[in-house]
Amino acid sequence: MNGFYNIVKPLGKSSSDLVVRLKKLIWTRAGKKTKVGHLGTLDPLATGVLGVAVGSATKLFDYFLSKRKIYIATCVLGKETDTLDSAGKVIAEKEYLPLSDAAFCAVLPAFIGKISQIPPAFSAKSIGGVRSYRLALKGIAAPLAPCDVTIYDIKYLGREADNIFKIQVECSGGTYIRSLCRDIGKALGYPAYMGSLVRVQNGPMSLADAVSIEDVEKDAFAGFTSLETFGRTLKKSDFSEDYRKKLENGVKIDIDGKDGLVSVYLAGEFYGIGNIKDGELSVIAREHAIV
């Protein structure tokens, strides 16, 4: 089984919780172990699209990491927490005074484009080989280096309360919406944190097509996209049978075409997903690979 699951991560569960549960299910049904891994984590307090790769599809992690994400979040003005979300301890507070929709929206354009943001202390960023959140849990204040990310668009969706503003953010992988909410608050003169977060899109995966882990437990193919089906969204490269030995031995093949992923066929049959770089194609994920 090589492909992807599009699963809804529920509130309060970690991404790892769902991966472990799915892994046990797949291993039990297949009667053997195979690689299973998520394609971009979501915090326990976040919900929405969690892509999970199975088998050789796990080798396409970098592809999904580079894809655009769309989130719907709430930005709470007047308080900041150490985790930059609703679960943290309040570390800054300022009386909130009525703010118009126009005033809130006026600062948003400054965050569109390539920006630099400082990740939350409670994050998976590595500091000297140690995860930042592990240091934060011990009360160790370690400086985090700014990261360059891209915000493609921010839409204002209204407010849930007088000081709680709802936004939709389209961004690059690696963007911290918690940091974005904090920084929007600073631009408005308020401490702020992220109240809620829903990922509605992760590359080709959308919330509208996602299923629950319970759905997968009832039907092993619920929410599943095979490697071949995924390949239909890519440019097709078909090779003759003469290339089989080269492909199976991992030999790079000279090819014309733009850098990026392609769907590789061998004598008219789907073989796997390849990557073109500098005029050479190498196969990354094979349809019949045992991983």
Beta strands, then each sheet from edge to edge (+ up, - down):
strand 1: 3-9
strand 2: 36-38
strand 3: 46-54
strand 4: 69-77
strand 5: 79-81
strand 6: 90-93
strand 7: 113-117
strand 8: 126-127
strand 9: 130-131
strand 10: 147-161
strand 11: 164-171
strand 12: 192-202
strand 13: 205-206
strand 14: 224-226
strand 15: 235-239
strand 16: 253-254
strand 17: 260-266
strand 18: 269-277
strand 19: 280-286
sheet 1: 2+ 3- 1+ 14-
sheet 2: 2+ 3- 12- 4+ 11- 10+ 7-
sheet 3: 2+ 3- 12- 13+
sheet 4: 5+ 6-
sheet 5: 8+ 9-
sheet 6: 15+ 17+ 18- 19+ 16-
end
